[in-house]
Amino acid sequence: MVHKSGFVNIIGNPNVGKSTLMNALVGEKLSIITAKAQTTRHRILGIVNEENYQIVFSDTPGILKPAYELQSSMMDFVKSALEDADILIYMVEIGEKELKNEAFFNKIINSKIPVMLLLNKIDKSSQEEVEEKVEYWKEKVPNADVFVISALEGFNVAAALEKIKQLLPEGPPYYPKDQLTDKPERFFVNEKIREKILIHYKKEIPYAVEVETEEFIEEENIVRIRSIIMVERETQKGIIIGHKGSALKRVGAEARKDLEKFFEKKVFIELYVKVNKNWRSDKNQLKRFGYNQG
């Protein structure tokens, strides 16, 4: 029997639903999802395995013009996704007209590999508008197969997956067949805590935060976790902790619930907050947090 395998990389503007799509395709919540832009900072792989194929999906940060070193590193992840893809998924939403970076857009329309353009969030639109947008994108990206989907509702996601299977090149699996992702457990702990911060805090706070898990001990019936929430300024530390620690307790309680589902066992979590000045602009710190590639 012929075996197919390949990297299917999802790119697009911030907040178009890339993470929702990958979670729907993989069947697990690997990428965190919030209503805020720039939720995804890393490139996260989700692996779908069947007997005769392995699809390595890749969720990437939303494309933007970098304003500081962290965002430059985020765009490096997108560049690498353009370079190693076997199939490229360019994701757009109803109402959007262009990619926020022209160089990336030119790479898509001149791509030598198969391109699928997924028009997402069609549940928020009329039939007429959807048809109009399909024509618009067919003209704009003539080398792409266009699919209309709702990643959130799961509409037409199965049809897109079937097309991906058809386009996959022949080849052996890249990862063991029981592997779901390339990231270690600590990464998902960090991301789950960061997701709760994105949901509950406003303005600059979520973007000034990085999470580092210092201790991850998995026992038979419980996982014991100690994580540090890093902020850039002392005032941000006070906001994260909240009155008598109430805000921090809420983040810990909500993250614990989600992590218990993820690890399928009890979780004990301790959270601390530290000031780590200007970490977003410090190349050495970014490398330590896994951002700088190379």
C-alpha positions as CSV (number, residue, x, y, z in Angstrom):
1,M,0.0,0.0,0.0
2,V,1.3,3.5,-0.9
3,H,2.1,5.7,2.1
4,K,1.7,9.5,1.8
5,S,3.1,12.1,4.1
6,G,3.8,15.8,4.1
7,F,3.8,19.2,5.8
8,V,0.6,21.2,5.5
9,N,1.3,24.7,6.7
10,I,-1.4,27.2,7.6
11,I,-0.7,30.9,7.1
12,G,-2.7,34.1,7.0
13,N,-3.4,37.4,8.8
14,P,-3.9,37.6,12.5
15,N,-7.2,36.3,13.9
16,V,-8.6,34.6,10.7
17,G,-9.1,31.3,12.5
18,K,-5.8,29.4,11.7
19,S,-5.6,27.9,15.2
20,T,-9.3,26.9,15.2
21,L,-8.8,25.2,11.9
22,M,-5.8,23.2,13.0
23,N,-7.5,22.1,16.2
24,A,-10.5,21.0,14.0
25,L,-8.3,19.0,11.6
26,V,-6.2,17.4,14.4
27,G,-9.1,16.7,16.7
28,E,-7.3,18.0,19.7
29,K,-7.0,21.5,21.2
30,L,-3.3,22.1,20.6
31,S,-3.3,25.8,19.7
32,I,-4.7,28.3,22.1
33,I,-7.6,30.4,20.7
34,T,-8.8,33.8,21.9
35,A,-10.5,36.7,20.3
36,K,-7.3,38.7,20.5
37,A,-4.9,39.1,17.6
38,Q,-1.4,37.6,17.9
39,T,-2.6,34.8,20.2
40,T,-0.2,32.3,18.4
41,R,3.5,33.1,18.9
42,H,5.2,29.9,17.9
43,R,4.9,27.5,15.1
44,I,3.0,24.5,16.4
45,L,2.8,21.1,14.7
46,G,-0.3,18.9,14.9
47,I,0.1,15.4,13.5
48,V,-2.7,13.4,12.0
49,N,-2.0,9.7,11.5
50,E,-3.8,7.0,9.6
51,E,-2.4,3.6,8.3
52,N,-1.6,5.0,4.8
53,Y,-0.8,8.6,5.5
54,Q,0.6,11.1,8.0
55,I,-0.3,14.8,7.7
56,V,1.9,17.2,9.7
57,F,-0.2,20.4,10.1
58,S,1.6,23.6,11.1
59,D,-0.2,26.5,12.8
60,T,1.8,29.8,12.5
61,P,1.5,33.3,14.0
62,G,-0.6,35.8,12.1
63,I,1.3,37.8,9.5
64,L,2.1,41.4,10.6
65,K,4.8,44.1,10.2
66,P,7.1,43.5,13.2
67,A,7.3,46.3,15.7
68,Y,9.8,44.7,18.1
69,E,12.2,41.7,18.3
70,L,9.5,39.2,19.5
71,Q,7.4,39.9,16.5
72,S,10.4,39.6,14.1
73,S,10.9,36.1,15.6
74,M,7.2,35.3,15.1
75,M,7.6,36.2,11.4
76,D,10.6,33.9,11.1
77,F,8.3,31.0,12.0
78,V,6.0,32.1,9.1
79,K,9.0,32.3,6.7
80,S,10.1,28.8,7.7
81,A,6.5,27.5,7.1
82,L,6.6,28.9,3.6
83,E,9.9,27.2,2.9
84,D,9.2,23.6,4.1
85,A,5.6,23.2,3.1
86,D,4.4,20.3,0.8
87,I,0.9,22.0,0.7
88,L,0.2,25.6,1.7
89,I,-3.1,26.6,3.2
90,Y,-3.7,30.3,2.9
91,M,-6.5,31.2,5.2
92,V,-8.6,34.4,4.8
93,E,-11.9,35.5,6.3
94,I,-14.9,37.2,4.9
95,G,-14.4,40.9,4.5
96,E,-10.6,40.8,4.2
97,K,-8.9,41.9,1.0
98,E,-5.1,41.3,1.3
99,L,-2.3,39.8,3.3
100,K,-0.5,42.3,5.6
101,N,2.8,41.5,4.0
102,E,3.2,41.8,0.2
103,A,6.4,39.7,0.0
104,F,4.6,36.8,1.7
105,F,1.6,37.2,-0.7
106,N,3.9,37.1,-3.7
107,K,5.5,33.9,-2.4
108,I,2.0,32.3,-2.2
109,I,0.9,33.3,-5.7
110,N,4.2,32.2,-7.2
111,S,4.3,29.0,-5.2
112,K,5.5,25.8,-6.9
113,I,3.6,23.6,-4.4
114,P,-0.2,23.1,-4.2
115,V,-2.0,26.0,-2.5
116,M,-5.4,25.8,-0.9
117,L,-7.2,29.0,-0.1
118,L,-9.7,28.6,2.7
119,L,-12.3,31.3,3.0
120,N,-13.3,31.1,6.7
121,K,-16.1,32.5,8.9
122,I,-18.7,32.1,6.2
123,D,-21.3,31.5,8.9
124,K,-21.1,35.3,9.5
125,S,-22.0,36.2,5.9
126,S,-24.7,36.0,3.2
127,Q,-24.7,33.5,0.3
128,E,-24.3,36.5,-2.1
129,E,-21.3,37.9,-0.3
130,V,-19.6,34.4,-0.1
131,E,-20.0,33.9,-3.9
132,E,-18.6,37.4,-4.5
133,K,-15.6,36.7,-2.3
134,V,-14.9,33.3,-3.9
135,E,-14.7,35.0,-7.3
136,Y,-12.5,37.8,-5.8
137,W,-10.0,35.3,-4.4
138,K,-10.0,33.0,-7.4
139,E,-8.8,36.1,-9.4
140,K,-6.3,37.2,-6.7
141,V,-4.8,33.8,-6.1
142,P,-5.3,31.9,-9.4
143,N,-3.0,29.0,-8.4
144,A,-5.2,28.0,-5.4
145,D,-8.0,25.6,-4.9
146,V,-10.7,27.7,-3.1
147,F,-12.8,26.2,-0.3
148,V,-15.4,28.0,1.8
149,I,-15.4,26.8,5.4
150,S,-16.4,27.6,9.0
151,A,-13.6,26.2,11.1
152,L,-15.6,27.0,14.3
153,E,-18.7,25.2,13.1
154,G,-16.8,22.5,11.3
155,F,-18.5,23.3,8.0
156,N,-16.7,21.9,5.0
157,V,-13.6,21.1,7.0
158,A,-13.9,17.4,6.0
159,A,-14.0,18.3,2.3
160,A,-10.8,20.4,2.7
161,L,-9.1,17.4,4.5
162,E,-10.0,15.1,1.7
163,K,-8.4,17.5,-0.8
164,I,-5.3,17.6,1.4
165,K,-5.1,13.8,1.3
166,Q,-5.3,13.8,-2.5
167,L,-2.5,16.4,-2.7
168,L,-0.1,14.7,-0.3
169,P,3.1,13.5,-1.8
170,E,4.2,9.8,-1.4
171,G,6.7,9.2,1.4
172,P,7.3,7.6,4.8
173,P,6.1,9.1,8.1
174,Y,8.2,12.0,9.5
175,Y,7.2,11.2,13.1
176,P,6.2,8.1,15.1
177,K,2.6,7.1,14.3
178,D,1.5,7.6,17.9
179,Q,2.8,11.2,18.1
180,L,0.4,14.1,18.2
181,T,2.7,17.1,18.2
182,D,6.4,18.2,18.2
183,K,6.0,20.2,21.4
184,P,6.9,19.0,24.9
185,E,4.3,18.9,27.7
186,R,5.7,22.1,29.3
187,F,5.0,24.0,26.2
188,F,1.2,23.3,26.5
189,V,1.3,24.2,30.2
190,N,2.8,27.6,29.3
191,E,0.3,28.1,26.4
192,K,-2.7,27.2,28.5
193,I,-1.7,29.7,31.2
194,R,-1.0,32.4,28.6
195,E,-4.5,31.7,27.0
196,K,-6.2,32.6,30.3
197,I,-4.1,35.8,30.6
198,L,-5.1,36.7,27.0
199,I,-8.8,36.2,28.0
200,H,-8.8,38.0,31.3
201,Y,-6.4,40.9,30.9
202,K,-6.7,44.0,28.7
203,K,-4.5,46.3,26.7
204,E,-0.8,45.6,26.7
205,I,-0.7,43.1,29.6
206,P,-1.2,39.8,27.6
207,Y,1.5,40.9,25.0
208,A,4.0,41.7,27.8
209,V,3.6,38.2,29.3
210,E,5.7,35.1,28.8
211,V,5.2,31.9,30.8
212,E,8.0,29.5,31.8
213,T,7.3,26.2,33.5
214,E,10.1,25.5,36.0
215,E,8.8,22.2,37.3
216,F,6.7,19.5,35.7
217,I,6.5,16.3,37.7
218,E,4.2,13.6,36.4
219,E,3.1,11.0,38.9
220,E,0.7,8.1,38.5
221,N,-2.4,10.1,39.5
222,I,-1.3,13.7,39.5
223,V,0.8,16.2,37.5
224,R,2.6,18.8,39.7
225,I,3.4,22.0,38.0
226,R,5.3,25.2,39.0
227,S,5.2,28.0,36.5
228,I,6.5,31.6,36.3
229,I,4.5,34.3,34.6
230,M,7.0,37.0,33.4
231,V,6.1,40.6,32.8
232,E,8.1,43.6,31.7
233,R,7.3,46.1,34.5
234,E,6.5,46.1,38.2
235,T,3.0,47.7,37.6
236,Q,2.1,44.8,35.3
237,K,3.0,42.4,38.1
238,G,0.5,44.0,40.4
239,I,-2.2,43.8,37.7
240,I,-1.5,40.1,37.0
241,I,-1.7,39.2,40.7
242,G,-4.8,41.4,41.4
243,H,-6.4,42.3,44.8
244,K,-5.2,39.8,47.4
245,G,-4.1,37.5,44.6
246,S,-7.6,37.0,43.2
247,A,-6.7,37.6,39.5
248,L,-3.8,35.1,39.6
249,K,-5.9,32.5,41.5
250,R,-8.5,32.7,38.7
251,V,-5.9,32.1,36.0
252,G,-4.5,29.2,37.9
253,A,-7.9,27.6,38.5
254,E,-9.0,27.9,34.9
255,A,-5.7,26.6,33.5
256,R,-5.8,23.7,36.0
257,K,-9.2,22.6,34.7
258,D,-8.1,22.7,31.1
259,L,-4.8,20.9,31.8
260,E,-6.7,18.1,33.7
261,K,-8.6,17.5,30.5
262,F,-5.5,17.6,28.4
263,F,-3.4,15.2,30.6
264,E,-6.4,13.2,31.7
265,K,-5.3,13.3,35.4
266,K,-5.4,15.6,38.4
267,V,-3.2,18.7,38.2
268,F,-1.7,20.7,41.0
269,I,-0.4,24.1,39.8
270,E,1.6,26.8,41.5
271,L,1.9,30.2,39.8
272,Y,4.4,33.0,40.5
273,V,4.9,36.4,38.9
274,K,8.3,37.9,38.1
275,V,9.5,41.1,36.4
276,N,11.8,40.4,33.4
277,K,12.5,43.8,32.0
278,N,12.1,44.3,28.2
279,W,12.3,40.5,27.5
280,R,10.4,41.1,24.2
281,S,13.3,43.1,22.8
282,D,16.1,40.9,24.2
283,K,17.5,38.4,21.7
284,N,19.1,36.2,24.4
285,Q,15.8,36.0,26.4
286,L,13.8,35.3,23.3
287,K,16.2,32.4,22.4
288,R,15.7,31.0,25.9
289,F,11.9,31.1,25.4
290,G,12.3,29.2,22.1
291,Y,11.6,32.1,19.7
292,N,14.8,32.8,17.8
293,Q,15.3,30.1,15.1
294,G,18.8,29.2,14.2
